[in-house]
Amino acid sequence: MPRYKLLIEYDGGPYRGWQYQADGPTVQDAIETAIEKFDGRRVTIQGAGRTDAGVHALGQVAHADLQGEHDGGTVLDALNFYLRPEPIAILAAERVGDDFNARFSATKRHYLYRIVNRRPDLTLDLPRAWRVARPLDIAAMREGARRLTGHHDFTTFRSTECQAKSPMKTLDRLEIETEGWNVNVIVSARSFLHNQVRSMVGSLVHVGEGKWSPDDLAAVLAARDRTACGQVAPPQGLYLVRVDY
């Protein structure tokens, strides 16, 4: 059966996450339903990352094995047709070899976390970012981010439900960029633990608000204790931006 690589954008707000859930709709289920309407049978697709409920994607990747031979443009247009009116778009579709796996062939994943640092409530960005009302010390947050970069035991920033075999991860990039009220946290690694990005962002906000120093954050990391973690940032500010292969 021919294998296709799909590049996917979605609004995570209406969904219980990427992967199947018994208690609500998921992105995976919506795409598999569209594939069944187009290709004539139900298939299980594999995504590069299992985004949580409410998390968005600008560049999620999945692979699907279809029974029919189609060019990429046909797959693209057909799936987008059957996905309507779901807030999911297939941005690209291409035929790939059977050895391609959206999850295991990935070499790096890139996430963006959007904070809006202002006292007024959010309007247009309400389901798209986290409003932090207290002024943030960006220099302190950047120093804290440097303490987290590199190869560490990230148990403190790992959900108790995480199924990864090891808490050891290498964080290649953790940078903070600002523009006006917008504070963008940019994160890159080969792979992440469950809730790792949101946990790190929440703890960095503790630093920015003056509740913790960068040294405190380093101590929290070294504790390797989930109960030492700060707040977990809400899901609506997180975006899976790109997956490298």
C-alpha positions in Angstrom: 0.0 0.0 0.0 1.4 3.4 -0.9 2.4 5.6 2.0 1.8 9.3 2.1 3.3 12.0 4.3 0.8 14.7 5.4 1.7 18.2 6.7 -1.1 19.3 9.0 -2.3 22.6 10.6 -5.1 22.6 13.2 -6.8 24.6 15.9 -6.6 22.3 19.0 -9.4 24.1 20.8 -12.3 21.8 19.9 -10.3 18.6 20.4 -9.2 16.3 23.2 -5.8 16.2 21.6 -4.2 14.4 18.7 -4.6 10.8 19.8 -7.8 8.8 20.3 -9.8 9.6 23.5 -12.9 7.9 24.7 -14.5 11.1 26.0 -14.3 13.4 23.0 -13.2 14.3 19.4 -9.6 14.1 18.4 -7.6 15.4 15.5 -6.5 11.9 14.6 -10.0 10.6 14.4 -11.1 13.5 12.2 -8.4 12.9 9.7 -8.9 9.1 9.6 -12.6 9.7 9.0 -11.7 12.0 6.0 -9.3 9.3 4.7 -12.0 6.7 4.9 -14.5 8.8 2.9 -11.8 9.4 0.3 -10.0 6.1 0.1 -12.7 3.7 1.0 -11.4 2.1 4.2 -10.4 3.0 7.7 -6.7 3.3 8.4 -4.7 4.3 11.5 -2.4 7.2 10.9 0.8 7.9 12.8 1.6 11.5 14.0 5.0 13.0 14.8 3.7 14.3 18.1 0.8 13.5 20.4 -0.3 17.1 21.2 -2.6 17.5 24.2 -6.1 18.8 24.4 -6.2 22.4 23.3 -2.7 22.5 21.8 -2.4 23.8 18.2 -0.2 22.8 15.3 1.2 24.8 12.4 3.3 21.9 11.1 2.2 18.5 12.5 3.3 15.6 10.3 1.6 12.2 9.9 1.9 9.3 7.6 -1.0 7.2 6.2 -1.0 4.0 4.1 -3.8 4.3 1.5 -5.1 1.5 -0.7 -5.3 3.6 -3.8 -2.5 5.2 -5.9 -2.9 8.9 -6.0 -0.8 11.9 -6.7 -0.1 14.3 -3.8 -2.4 17.0 -5.1 -5.4 14.7 -5.3 -4.8 13.5 -1.7 -4.4 17.1 -0.5 -7.6 18.3 -2.1 -9.7 15.3 -1.2 -8.8 15.3 2.4 -9.4 19.0 2.8 -12.8 18.6 1.2 -13.8 15.8 3.6 -12.4 17.6 6.6 -14.6 20.6 6.2 -15.8 22.2 8.5 -13.3 20.9 11.0 -10.6 23.4 11.9 -8.0 21.2 10.3 -6.1 21.7 7.1 -3.8 19.4 5.1 -1.0 21.8 3.9 0.9 19.3 1.8 0.7 15.6 0.8 3.4 13.6 -0.8 4.2 9.9 -1.6 7.0 8.6 0.6 8.8 5.3 1.0 7.6 2.5 3.2 10.5 3.2 5.6 9.3 6.7 6.4 7.6 7.0 9.9 6.3 10.3 11.0 7.2 9.7 14.6 10.4 7.6 14.5 12.0 9.2 11.4 11.8 12.6 13.0 15.2 14.2 14.0 13.9 17.3 15.7 10.6 18.9 16.9 10.1 22.6 17.2 7.5 24.2 19.5 6.3 27.8 20.1 4.7 28.9 23.3 2.8 32.3 23.1 2.5 34.5 26.1 0.8 37.9 26.0 2.2 40.0 28.9 -0.5 42.7 29.5 -3.1 43.6 32.1 -6.1 44.0 29.7 -7.9 40.7 28.9 -7.3 39.0 25.6 -9.9 39.2 22.9 -8.8 37.9 19.5 -5.9 35.9 21.2 -8.1 34.4 23.9 -8.0 30.9 22.6 -4.5 31.3 21.1 -2.2 32.5 23.9 -1.7 32.8 27.7 -2.3 36.2 29.2 0.2 36.9 32.0 -0.9 40.2 33.7 2.1 40.8 35.9 5.2 42.4 34.2 7.8 39.8 33.3 11.5 40.2 33.8 12.6 38.9 30.4 16.3 39.0 31.2 15.8 36.7 34.3 13.7 34.3 32.2 16.4 34.1 29.6 19.0 33.3 32.3 16.6 30.6 33.6 16.2 29.2 30.1 19.9 28.8 29.8 19.9 26.7 33.0 17.5 24.2 31.3 19.2 24.0 27.9 21.3 20.9 27.3 21.2 17.2 28.4 19.4 16.8 31.7 17.1 14.6 33.7 13.8 16.4 33.3 11.7 14.5 35.8 10.6 17.7 37.5 9.0 18.8 34.2 7.5 15.5 33.3 3.8 14.6 33.7 3.1 11.8 36.1 1.2 10.2 33.2 4.3 10.3 30.9 5.0 6.9 29.3 8.6 7.7 28.1 11.1 5.1 29.3 13.6 7.7 30.5 13.4 11.3 31.8 16.7 12.1 30.1 16.3 14.5 27.2 18.6 16.9 25.3 17.0 20.4 25.0 18.7 22.0 22.0 17.0 25.3 22.1 15.1 27.3 24.6 14.9 31.0 23.7 12.6 33.9 24.5 11.8 36.5 21.9 9.7 39.6 22.6 7.7 42.1 20.4 5.5 44.5 22.2 3.3 42.6 24.6 4.2 39.3 22.9 6.6 36.9 24.6 7.4 33.9 22.5 9.2 30.9 24.0 10.9 28.9 21.2 11.8 25.3 22.1 13.6 22.6 20.0 14.6 19.0 20.8 14.6 15.6 19.2 11.8 14.6 21.5 10.0 15.8 24.6 8.4 14.3 27.7 4.7 14.6 28.3 3.9 18.2 29.4 7.6 19.1 29.4 7.2 22.3 27.4 4.2 23.6 29.3 5.8 22.7 32.6 9.0 24.6 31.7 7.2 27.6 30.4 5.1 27.8 33.6 8.3 27.7 35.7 10.0 30.3 33.6 7.0 32.6 34.2 7.6 32.1 38.0 11.1 33.4 37.3 9.8 36.3 35.2 7.3 37.3 38.0 10.1 37.3 40.6 8.8 34.3 42.5 11.9 32.3 41.7 15.5 33.3 40.7 17.3 31.6 37.8 19.3 29.7 40.5 16.0 28.5 42.0 14.9 27.2 38.6 18.2 25.3 38.3 17.6 23.8 41.8 14.1 22.8 40.7 15.6 21.0 37.7 18.2 19.3 39.9 15.6 18.1 42.4 14.2 15.6 39.8 10.9 15.9 41.6 7.6 16.6 39.9 6.2 18.2 43.0 8.9 20.9 42.8 7.7 22.1 39.4 5.9 25.4 39.1 2.6 26.0 37.4 1.9 24.2 34.2 1.2 26.7 31.4 -2.3 26.3 29.8 -2.5 24.4 26.5 -3.9 27.2 24.3 -0.5 29.0 24.0 1.4 25.9 22.7 2.0 25.3 19.0 3.8 22.4 17.3 5.5 24.5 14.6 7.7 22.1 12.6 9.2 18.6 12.5 12.5 17.9 10.9 13.5 14.7 9.1 
